[in-house]
């Protein structure tokens, strides 16, 4: 098995391809590196102009080293091996979207630091409990949530009360699993 690609190596490849410094780019794509990236190392802190960082389809296990990313608005970490949401503190005041579907997240500890988060795409993870889901209520700006494929969603969708339960818990949510959240009598009319 070959050694993992480091962030530093991935950034060098990115710079060669884009023909500009990664530190000056608003969107840095380090998607599906071969061999895959396993660690978010300190090289990330050089991305001072980055507004969107794409690290999808690698083998990253832990969110880390986001300190230098003072302008980060969108963080894409789908299709990795991430188990926890800790490590987001450094981008708590800037991050607007977190794309973290297809990981191994069971607990939502650490999500509360994302005070400006509006969009959370976290389908196909391992969240099972309402107690964990309830932590999403700590996100004052959350408007859109993609949660399909988590054990909690699968269980309650089968029981038919998923959308109502979520709408009750997340009062400001506008879109759930790609469908607008309707909170008035419109719902009864649509089902008829």
Secondary structure, 3 states (H helix, E strand, C coil): CCCCECHHHHHHHHHHHHCCCHHHCCEEECCCCCCCECCCCHHHHHCCCCCEEECCCCCCCCCCCCCCCCCCCEEECCCCCCCCCCCCHHHCCCCCEEECCCCCCCCCCCHHHCCCCCEEECCCCCCCCHHHHHHHHHCCCCCEEECCCCHHHHHHHHHCCHHHHHHHHCCCCCEECCEECCCCCHHHHHHC
